[in-house]
Amino acid sequence: MDREVPTATVIGEAAEDRSAFLRRVASWTLGGLLLSSLVAIASMLFVVPFVLRGGTWAILGVVYGSFILTQTVARGMVYGDAKVAGFVLGTSMQGIALGFLLAITLMMGRIEDGLGVIGYALTMTVLAVLAMMVYVSMEKREFSLIRAGLTMLFIPMLVLMGLQLVFPMDGTLGLVIGGVFLLVSVAGMLWKLNVVAYQMPDTMAIEGGFEIALGVIVLFWNLLSFMNRFRRR
């Protein structure tokens, strides 16, 4: 007769499997963020100067094209059979779009000031994500209201993220919109972390890394945009 496996052993093995999965997710996330960062720098140096010659419509075309490719083609590949290729495509496209925001930040005043703002936004993004990871790790949460809100606000938010590059929204209205964007970004990051930590199967490390990497980039984008609004006041 087969000997019954102790429950504690089964639970321990399951926990170890989950920990291994989360480590793989973290590796993919860091790799995606590194790739996006490198592409963003290259975009800022080489793509942005070329696209600026085409004017407003060229900027919007490249930025929205990057967003759309990430959310449609790349996401479909990641959740399909070409996972690695989709991951690389999506994170690279986000980097191309991010290069425009970095260039605008540096062109708003002295380069030294712009670099300081970018560094501060990056530091705050990292600290915020770490705090959210600690919060999510305490217990499983549903975040059903957040999911409903994100579904409703996703497309309007995506549209405004691109428009603000060429049509800056200043003043009180701009700050309010920027604050709302930040809150939505934080809510989206919390929801994604919760889904990856508790709901995604152990076989979906690439998908988990993809979602979290995009969430971090969106949070950084909106935080940096919010800070730029203060600089224009």
N, C-alpha and C positions, 0 to 999 in steps of 0.2 A: 504494500500500500504506500502511495506517495506521501511523503511527509509534508505537512502543511507549513507554508512559509509564514513566519511570525509577522504580525501586522506591522510592528515597529520597523522591521526590515523593509517591507514594501513601501511604507511611508518615507523612510530614509532614502531609498532608491529613487522614488518619485521626486523628492525634494532635490536630490543631486542632479537628476535629469533636467529639472526646471532651472536650476542654477547654471548648468552648462548651456542651456538654451539662451538664458539671459546674457551670459558672457559672449555668446556668438552674436547676439543682437547688438551688444555694446561695441563689439569689434566692427561690425558692418556700419553702425552709426558713425563711429569715429572715422572710418575709412571714407564714408560718404561726405562727411563734413570737411575732411582734409581735401578731397577732390574738388568739392564746391569752392573751397577757399582758394585753391590754386587756379581754378578756372576763372573765378571772380577777379583775381589779380590780373590774369592774362586778358580777360575781357575789358577791364578798366584801361589797360595799357594799349591794346591793339584794336579791340572791337568797337569800343565807345567812340574814339576819335573818328573812325571811319563812318559809323552810323550817324554821328552828329551832322555830317555833311548833308544827309538826306532830310534833315529837319524833324519836325514833331512826329509825322506819320511813320517815318523810318524807325524812330525810337519806340513808338507804341507797337509797331509791327514786330520788332525783335523781342521786346519784353513780353508782350502777350503771346507771341509765338512760343517763347520759352515756357511760359506758364502752361499753355495748352498742351504742348508736347509732353510736359512732365505729368500733367493730370490725366491725360488720355493715353497716348502711345506708350510712354514709359511705364505708367502704372499698369497698363494691360500686360506689358511684357513681364513686369515683376511678378504679377499674380498669375502669369501663364508659364510657358516653357522656357522663355529666354530671360530668366531672372537676373543674371549678372549683367547682361547687356542692357536690360531695362534700368537696372540700378545705376549703372554708369551713365546712361543717357539722361535719366531724370535728375540726378545730382549735378551733372554737368550743365544742363539747361538752367537749373536754378542758379548756378554760379554765373552764367552769362548774364542773366537778369540782374543779379546782385551787383555785378560790376558797374552797372549804370548808377545805382544808388550810392556806391562807394565814390564814384567819380563826382557826382553832384555834391556829396558831403565835403570832398576835398576842395571843390571849386567855390564853395560858399564864402570862403575867407582865406586866411593863411593856411597853408598845407599842414603846418604844425598843429594848429587848432583842430583841423579836420581829423588828423590822425589821433589826436587826443579824444575826440568825440567817438570815433570808431572803436578805439581801445576801451573806453568806458562802457559803451554799449555792449561790446563783446564780453567784458567782465561781468556786467549785470546779467546778461543772458545766461552765461555759464552758472552763476550763482543761483539764478531763478530756477533753472532746470534741475540743478542738484537739490534745491529745496523741494521742488515738486516730486522728485524721485523719492525723497525721504517720506514725504506725505503719502504718496501712493503705496509705498512699501508697508505702511502700518497696517492696512487692512484693505480688503477688496471693496470697491464701491461701484455703484451702478452708473452714476452720472447720466441718467436718462434725459434729464432736462438739457444738459449741455449738448448731448448728441442731437437733440431736436433743434436747438438753437443754431448749432454749427451747420446743420443741413439747410436751414433757412437763410443763413447769412453768408454761406460760402461764396456764391457767385457774386453778390454785391461787393463783398470784401475784396475779391480777386480783381474786380473791375476798378475799384478805387485805388488799390495798391499800385496799379499801373498808371492810372491817370495822374496820381499825385507827383509822378516824376516830371511831367511836362506842364501840369496845371497845379502848382502848389496851393494848398488850402491853408491860408494863414489866418491869424486872428483867433478870436475865441472859438469860432466854429471849427477851425482847423484843429485846435487843441482838444476840443470835445470829441471830434471824429478820431483823432489820434489815440485818445484815451480809450475809446470804445474798441478800436482795433487791438490795442494792447490787451484789454480784458478778454477779447475773443481769442487772441493768440494764446494767452495763458490757459483759458478754458480748453482750447483745442489740444494743447500740450498735455494737460492733465488727463483728458479723455484718452489720448493716444497711449500714454504711459500705462494707464489702467488696463486698456485692451491688450497691449503687448504683454504686460506682466501676468495677467490672470486669464485671458481668453484665447490668445493665439496658441495654436498647436506647436509642439516642439520642433516641427519640421519647417516652420515659417520664419526662420531667423533673418533671411534676406528681406522678406516683407516687413518684419518688425523694424529692422534697421532703416529701411527706406522711409517708413512712416515717421519714425522719430527724427531722423535727419531732416526731413522736410518741415516737421514741426518746429525744430530748433531754428531753421533758416527763416521761417515766417515770423517767429518771435523776435529774432534779431532784426529783421527788416522793419517791423513795426516799431520796435524800440528806437532804432536809429532814426526812422522817419519822425517819430515823436520828438526826439531831441533836436532834430534839424528845424522843426517848427519853432521851438524856443529860440534858436539862433537867429531866425528871421524876424523876430519881434522887435 
